[in-house]
């Protein structure tokens, strides 16, 4: 009753908004905009050059001669590169499936298991994220050598899975922690067994974050060079390793075309990863990464 | 009362480390009753409910549903359903699929599920929202979905864990009435956990007042309010004037004050120190009846609050009574006191209760 009879002391929202807008346009931070522009220029100029020269009609890497799809055609007809692309795709898919499976299970386990061992495991889990990748790469190679496992596409898959679990777990852990335990109880209350409750209620609630992390892992593994370089066998090598070897024998513009395609693919995947949670009408699964 | 109780707790305890959340609880809940577990937070009422639902295992004792021992059965094997405090709706399913979840689990045919879900949504007045996702609903609507989702399974007992706590006051009052109506309509035993004494009083057939893992008193709302068995019940259920003194010959003499006429109570020896309780609205300020004990004190404060006025009267040093009077036309016409003067008041002896 008091709310109705007391005259409102705050001004209506409409009057304050234009004031704020005017202030914003007056004080446009020119210096900041310039610095930001410079930052992005330095970051993306080399990539832009690669993309531009992938369409060059000549072999030159310094003079742009005219637009052509010649190098893309050359790539499509390069059996070695295509075989490498196939290897990379296979590695990425297997690593994605493996690390998502293990990472989700680990995230659920870390959140639900409230023992001292659990929190210790939670810390250890973060180590791969901060370890220099070359260390992980060398270590994986030495491990495989030591165990007498010949390096092959399979060893790359194993190394990539190990390396990627942490990413999945970091993304999923906050999601799992945010789940309301009463929801799982409600499912059991309505006749579901514990496993059915997880399958019918918990996993669907985690689905957006699971999909987003899967796409992210796919992109990360597909682009990965260091780990692949140390753990791959001879043939057929992953695309990134293949490109590196090719460059040692002189740069072919075909590499520009491959690089541009990989870039486009990665951008599409990352965009998908950010977009998936929005399809489900909730906040993104990559909050941690996008800083939202 | 000779019928098998819908719920029986037989010496049930729940122990955490070295403290008891629930201590040796014995409780019978009659079939078809609206039964409330009432108490402050941490009194063990939710733990008790969770043990009936099967979400928490008793440390000792047995839980019986309709005479059958279900102590070791998981929640999905018990013929009870729960309305959770957070509603715990399945956000990825539509309202209809939420409500139909339990029926689908128990293998009911699709056509029957559709029909029963439809009827239930009708009952909770959500018929038009079957296809919506829970996230798009208001708090009150989500509450109804949670209720429908539990009731549609026709459980023998419905457990409700403070289901109205998240609603604003007006909606809460409305839902209290509706919930009571629905309970009468479906005839299912409701076990309702709340810390709100008004809610318990208005809705329940019987109330168990809990404190520190034990039941302080169990009875009808009127019983509990009019004849509180302990000081805790007297002060938890509404306001009470609690005083301590010495019992002698049907009177209680305050430490530094007069002797008070109290209600008859057997089994108390002369000279025992006791607590007495008298409700503010049971104290008269005028038109005294014969047989009343008449007392006087100094008026310290007058608190006007619309339909009623509360007077704070100092009976003896350190003993201030709160007296509630209706602001009837007659009472308002009189020129009442401003404060500081000595006023007379009294009560019927039976309204001054000697507590255990």
Interface residues (C-beta under 8 A of the other chain):
Chain A: X180 X182 X183 X185 X186 X187 X188 X189 X190 X191 X192 X193 X194 X196 X200 X201 X204 X205 X207 X280 X281
Chain B: X53 X55 X74 X75 X76 X80 X81 X82 X84 X85 X86 X88 X89 X90 X91 X92 X101 X102 X105 X106 X133 X135 X149 X150 X153
